[in-house]
């Protein structure tokens, strides 16, 4: 469930307790920064990995109307929520009382979303080098 801010009911805040990110045709990863922004290791890790891939990461407010317009124009290519338990969860469709729109690709997970998730899980499970010193061995 996507939540909007309580005052204006305009700004996208979260997806059921997780941060929301998106990827546009302009090779930019946008991590929406909302009023109830959740700090977290998963969020920070995905931002770092996106930058490692050469993506421009922008953190900024995102209005629901703009999110819908970007999805309908095809400018928005992927959207996902991230959090500790789910790691990365793709967003294919947004439905509400006043609107319904589909992110390009619909119910499938986009290639950038898949790549970021795989990179993070590979580091977590020791299948890839940990260039950032995130993983610690416990004896």
Secondary structure as GFF3:
##gff-version 3
##sequence-region A 1 139
A	DSSP	beta_strand	2	4	.	.	.	ID=ss1
A	DSSP	beta_strand	12	15	.	.	.	ID=ss2
A	DSSP	beta_strand	19	24	.	.	.	ID=ss3
A	DSSP	beta_strand	28	32	.	.	.	ID=ss4
A	DSSP	alpha_helix	41	52	.	.	.	ID=ss5
A	DSSP	beta_strand	56	60	.	.	.	ID=ss6
A	DSSP	alpha_helix	64	73	.	.	.	ID=ss7
A	DSSP	beta_strand	76	83	.	.	.	ID=ss8
A	DSSP	beta_strand	87	90	.	.	.	ID=ss9
A	DSSP	beta_strand	93	95	.	.	.	ID=ss10
A	DSSP	beta_strand	100	102	.	.	.	ID=ss11
A	DSSP	alpha_helix	111	124	.	.	.	ID=ss12
###
